[in-house]
């Protein structure tokens, strides 16, 4: 009997679970949050209050935020998603926002030996990496420690792999600075140039640690042959007998270029023992349109160099015509003698304007000035500005006087008796 009662109770309980919950029954059911913000890489747990049973959770944008079977929401990347809790056909929505992550600072200047903490705001589980740990290193919590003077970049990644960059500049800090010793090469002194001792400096801050000193030049020390035992230079005052070196050269003429006979000379002192004689060009030997010596075809391309006409005192020349291919001269330029001055009975050359002493006048014209009723005028004049010779002189012309008609001057407009 007891077993039968228990079976009936279990059946009633099962039927109650299968029967839809009425609106009045759902009145007390709600999410613990209708909207929530979740950091990238962070979580937030949603709960459906007022229910006892299985709740089905889902997200309408898994790339932004996901949710597991227990209502734990995971932030993945910046954006918005709706998380839905479903219970017996009824849905309850929480609007989830995953805000954009950003660094606490994008650039920082710190002194050697100091540190600061870099954080990726609105994100969880970021990783930190320094591009140059010798300048500044960073630990897993984002604490940046300055090591030495210089620049580096801290790379921060969120859980999605997105990168954020912070530029770090480490500057000189007298209290913590440790010199990085570098060397400036020394230089041995020679007989003609001074030398330098080796120097030391800090390659990071530039401080001069050991200053380079100038090493004086070393005096020449010449041996019996006049050679310096230090640098190998030759004593300019050392004299020794010169031994000539004989060189023989000569050049055969061609059709267009001259040659010369044997020349014997010493290239060291320039003394010529046998002087050469010029051999004139052979000229082309044309046969059936070709030169039998150089083989070029007999093709002429004549060029004219214009002559210059002679003047009274300067010689001129006629045109020169030659072939620019073979050099053949069709017409040789001839000198034209100066023409000489021609005065034609006067004192000035009719061609160049020179006087009988050879002087060429630079004429200045004195403009004519018209006379007025009351002021005299001037005639035109002409004289040379270099020698002062007057060709014709300016002369005064008498005032015209008034010409009154009906009580008024017809020239200047003056009224009579005014």
C-alpha positions in Angstrom: 0.0 0.0 0.0 2.8 2.4 0.9 4.6 1.7 -2.4 1.4 2.5 -4.3 1.0 5.9 -2.5 4.6 6.9 -3.3 4.0 6.0 -7.0 0.9 8.3 -7.1 2.9 11.2 -5.5 5.7 10.8 -8.0 3.2 10.8 -10.9 1.5 13.9 -9.6 4.9 15.7 -9.3 5.9 14.7 -12.9 2.5 16.1 -14.2 3.1 19.4 -12.4 6.5 19.8 -14.1 4.9 19.1 -17.6 2.0 21.5 -17.1 2.9 25.0 -18.4 3.4 27.6 -15.7 0.7 30.2 -15.7 1.3 34.0 -16.0 0.7 34.4 -12.3 3.3 31.7 -11.6 5.9 33.5 -13.8 5.4 36.9 -12.1 8.2 36.3 -9.6 10.8 35.0 -12.2 13.5 37.5 -13.4 17.2 37.8 -14.1 19.5 39.1 -11.5 20.6 41.7 -14.2 18.7 43.1 -17.2 22.0 44.7 -18.5 25.6 44.1 -17.6 29.1 45.1 -18.7 31.7 42.4 -19.0 35.5 43.1 -19.6 37.3 41.4 -22.5 38.5 38.1 -21.0 36.3 38.7 -17.9 33.1 36.8 -16.7 29.8 37.6 -15.1 27.3 35.1 -13.7 23.6 35.6 -14.5 21.0 33.9 -12.4 17.3 33.4 -13.2 15.6 34.1 -9.8 12.4 32.3 -8.7 12.8 29.0 -10.6 13.7 25.5 -9.6 14.7 23.5 -12.7 16.8 23.6 -15.8 17.4 27.0 -17.5 18.6 27.1 -21.2 21.1 29.9 -21.8 22.0 31.3 -25.2 23.8 34.3 -26.8 22.8 36.0 -30.0 26.4 37.1 -30.7 28.9 34.4 -29.7 31.8 36.5 -31.1 31.1 39.3 -28.6 30.0 37.3 -25.5 29.2 33.6 -24.9 27.4 31.9 -22.0 27.6 28.4 -20.5 24.9 26.1 -19.1 25.4 27.7 -15.7 24.7 31.3 -16.9 28.4 32.3 -16.7 28.9 35.0 -19.4 32.4 35.3 -21.0 33.5 38.6 -22.6 35.4 38.0 -25.9 35.7 41.3 -27.8 34.2 44.8 -27.8 30.6 44.9 -28.9 27.1 44.1 -27.7 25.2 40.8 -27.3 21.9 39.6 -25.8 22.0 36.8 -23.4 18.7 34.9 -23.1 17.6 32.6 -20.3 14.7 30.3 -21.4 12.5 28.5 -18.8 9.4 26.5 -19.9 9.1 28.5 -23.1 9.5 31.9 -21.4 12.5 34.0 -22.3 14.4 36.5 -20.1 17.0 38.8 -21.8 20.1 40.5 -20.4 21.8 43.1 -22.6 25.5 42.6 -22.3 28.1 45.3 -23.4 31.8 44.4 -23.8 33.5 47.8 -23.8 36.7 48.5 -25.8 39.9 47.9 -24.0 42.6 50.7 -23.9 46.0 51.2 -22.4 46.4 53.4 -19.3 48.9 55.4 -21.4 50.2 55.2 -24.9 53.6 56.8 -24.2 55.7 57.3 -21.1 59.1 58.9 -20.3 60.8 57.5 -17.2 64.3 57.8 -15.7 66.8 55.1 -15.4 66.2 52.8 -12.4 62.5 53.7 -12.0 59.3 51.9 -12.9 55.6 52.3 -13.5 52.6 50.0 -14.0 51.0 49.8 -17.4 47.4 48.4 -17.5 45.0 47.3 -20.2 41.8 48.8 -19.0 38.5 47.0 -19.4 40.3 43.7 -20.2 41.4 40.7 -18.2 44.3 38.3 -18.8 46.5 40.7 -20.9 50.1 39.7 -21.8 53.0 42.1 -21.9 56.2 42.1 -24.0 59.1 44.6 -24.4 60.6 45.0 -27.9 64.0 45.9 -26.3 64.4 44.6 -22.7 67.9 46.2 -22.6 66.2 49.6 -22.5 63.0 48.7 -20.5 61.7 45.3 -19.3 58.1 44.4 -18.3 56.8 41.6 -16.1 53.5 39.6 -16.4 51.6 42.2 -14.3 52.6 45.1 -16.6 55.2 46.6 -14.3 57.8 48.4 -16.6 61.3 48.8 -15.3 63.7 51.2 -16.9 67.1 49.6 -17.6 69.2 52.1 -19.7 68.8 55.2 -21.8 66.9 54.6 -25.1 63.6 53.9 -26.6 61.4 50.8 -26.8 57.8 49.8 -27.4 55.8 47.6 -25.0 53.4 45.3 -26.8 50.2 44.3 -24.9 47.9 41.6 -26.2 44.4 40.9 -24.9 42.9 37.3 -25.0 41.7 37.8 -28.6 45.3 38.5 -29.8 44.6 42.2 -30.5 47.8 44.3 -29.9 48.1 47.6 -28.1 51.4 49.6 -28.1 53.0 51.9 -25.5 56.1 53.9 -26.5 58.6 54.1 -23.6 61.5 56.6 -23.5 64.1 56.0 -20.8 66.1 59.2 -20.0 69.2 59.9 -18.0 68.9 59.6 -14.2 72.0 60.7 -12.3 71.1 58.6 -9.2 70.8 55.3 -11.1 72.8 55.8 -14.3 75.6 53.3 -15.0 78.0 54.3 -17.7 78.3 51.9 -20.7 82.0 52.4 -21.6 82.8 52.7 -25.3 86.2 53.6 -26.8 87.4 56.2 -29.3 90.3 54.7 -31.3 93.7 56.3 -30.8 96.1 57.2 -33.7 99.8 56.9 -33.8 101.7 60.1 -34.5 103.9 60.2 -37.7 106.6 62.6 -38.8 104.0 64.8 -40.6 100.7 64.2 -38.7 99.9 64.4 -35.0 98.3 61.4 -33.2 95.6 60.8 -30.6 95.5 58.8 -27.4 92.6 56.4 -26.9 89.5 58.0 -25.4 86.6 56.6 -23.3 82.9 57.7 -23.3 79.5 56.5 -22.2 77.6 55.3 -25.2 74.2 55.9 -23.6 74.6 59.4 -22.0 77.5 60.6 -24.0 79.6 61.6 -21.0 83.4 62.0 -21.7 85.1 59.5 -19.4 88.7 59.7 -20.6 89.5 62.6 -22.9 91.7 62.0 -26.0 95.0 63.8 -25.9 97.1 65.0 -28.9 100.4 63.2 -29.5 103.0 65.5 -31.1 104.6 64.7 -34.4 107.8 62.7 -34.5 110.9 64.5 -36.0 112.3 62.9 -39.2 115.4 60.7 -38.6 117.3 60.3 -42.0 119.8 57.6 -42.7 122.8 57.9 -45.0 120.7 57.4 -48.1 118.4 60.3 -47.1 115.4 58.0 -46.1 113.6 58.6 -42.8 113.8 55.6 -40.5 110.4 56.5 -39.0 108.1 57.1 -41.9 110.2 56.3 -45.0 110.0 59.8 -46.4 112.9 61.1 -48.6 115.1 63.9 -47.3 114.4 66.9 -49.7 117.9 68.2 -49.1 119.6 64.9 -49.8 121.4 64.9 -53.1 122.5 61.9 -55.1 123.6 61.5 -58.7 120.8 61.1 -61.2 120.8 58.0 -63.4 119.0 58.6 -66.7 116.3 56.2 -67.9 116.2 56.2 -71.7 112.9 55.9 -73.5 112.4 55.7 -77.2 109.1 56.6 -78.9 107.9 57.4 -82.4 104.7 57.6 -84.4 103.9 56.7 -87.9 101.8 59.2 -89.9 98.3 58.3 -91.2 96.2 59.7 -94.0 94.9 62.5 -91.8 97.2 62.7 -88.7 100.8 63.6 -88.5 103.5 61.4 -87.0 107.1 62.0 -85.7 110.5 60.4 -86.0 112.3 58.7 -83.1 112.4 60.6 -79.8 114.8 59.6 -77.0 114.3 61.2 -73.6 114.6 60.5 -69.8 111.0 60.5 -68.3 112.4 61.3 -64.8 114.2 64.5 -65.6 112.7 65.3 -69.0 116.0 65.7 -70.8 115.6 65.0 -74.6 118.6 63.2 -76.2 117.2 62.9 -79.7 114.6 65.4 -80.7 111.8 64.1 -83.0 110.8 65.6 -86.3 107.2 65.9 -87.5 106.1 63.8 -90.4 103.1 65.3 -92.2 99.9 63.4 -92.9 100.2 61.1 -95.9 96.8 62.1 -97.3 94.3 59.8 -98.8 95.2 57.7 -101.8 91.9 57.3 -103.6 91.4 54.3 -106.0 88.0 53.2 -107.2 86.3 55.2 -104.5 88.4 54.0 -101.5 91.6 55.0 -99.8 94.3 52.3 -100.4 95.9 53.2 -97.0 93.1 53.5 -94.5 90.2 51.9 -96.5 87.6 54.6 -95.9 85.2 55.3 -98.8 85.6 58.5 -100.8 82.5 60.2 -99.4 82.7 63.9 -98.7 80.5 66.0 -96.5 81.6 69.5 -96.9 81.2 72.1 -94.1 81.6 75.9 -94.6 83.2 78.1 -92.0 81.9 81.5 -92.8 84.5 84.2 -93.4 84.6 87.7 -91.9 84.4 90.9 -93.9 87.4 93.3 -93.4 86.9 96.7 -91.8 88.8 99.9 -92.2 91.4 98.8 -89.6 90.8 95.0 -89.2 91.7 92.2 -91.6 89.0 89.8 -92.7 89.0 86.3 -94.2 87.2 84.3 -96.9 85.1 81.2 -96.3 86.8 77.9 -95.6 85.2 74.7 -97.1 86.4 71.3 -96.0 85.1 67.7 -95.7 84.4 66.8 -92.1 84.7 63.1 -92.9 88.2 62.9 -94.5 89.5 66.5 -93.9 89.8 67.3 -97.6 90.0 71.1 -98.1 87.9 72.3 -101.0 88.6 76.0 -100.3 91.2 77.4 -98.0 90.5 80.6 -96.1 92.4 83.6 -97.4 93.2 86.8 -95.5 91.5 90.0 -96.7 93.5 93.1 -96.0 91.9 96.0 -94.1 90.1 98.5 -96.3 91.6 101.6 -94.9 89.7 104.8 -94.1 87.9 106.6 -97.0 87.2 110.3 -96.3 85.9 111.4 -99.7 87.2 114.9 -99.3 85.8 115.3 -95.7 87.3 114.9 -92.2 85.3 111.7 -91.4 85.6 108.2 -92.8 82.4 107.4 -94.8 82.5 103.8 -93.7 83.3 103.8 -90.0 83.0 107.4 -89.0 86.6 107.8 -87.8 88.3 111.2 -88.2 91.7 111.6 -89.9 93.5 110.7 -86.6 91.6 107.3 -86.5 89.2 108.5 -83.7 85.6 107.2 -84.0 83.2 109.9 -82.7 80.5 109.0 -80.2 77.9 111.6 -81.2 75.5 113.2 -78.8 72.5 115.1 -80.2 71.4 118.2 -78.3 67.7 118.4 -78.8 66.1 121.5 -80.3 64.1 123.8 -77.9 61.3 125.8 -79.4 61.1 129.5 -78.5 58.0 130.9 -76.8 56.4 134.3 -76.8 58.7 135.5 -74.0 61.6 132.9 -73.8 64.4 132.3 -76.4 64.8 128.8 -78.0 67.8 126.6 -79.1 68.7 125.0 -82.4 69.8 121.4 -82.5 73.5 120.7 -81.7 75.9 117.8 -82.2 79.2 117.0 -80.5 81.4 114.0 -79.7 81.2 112.8 -76.0 84.8 111.4 -76.0 86.9 114.1 -77.8 84.6 117.1 -77.5 84.6 117.8 -81.3 81.5 120.0 -82.2 79.9 119.1 -85.5 77.4 122.0 -85.2 76.7 124.3 -82.3 73.4 125.0 -80.6 72.4 128.6 -81.1 69.7 130.8 -79.4 66.6 131.8 -81.3 64.8 135.0 -80.4 61.5 135.0 -78.5 58.5 135.0 -80.8 56.7 137.9 -79.0 52.9 138.0 -78.4 50.4 138.0 -81.3 47.3 139.6 -79.9 44.1 139.2 -81.7 40.9 140.6 -80.1 42.8 141.3 -76.9 44.3 137.8 -76.5 47.6 136.1 -77.7 47.0 133.4 -80.2 50.1 131.5 -79.1 50.2 131.5 -75.3 46.6 132.8 -74.5 47.8 135.9 -72.5 45.3 138.7 -72.4 46.5 142.1 -73.8 47.4 144.7 -71.1 47.4 142.2 -68.3 
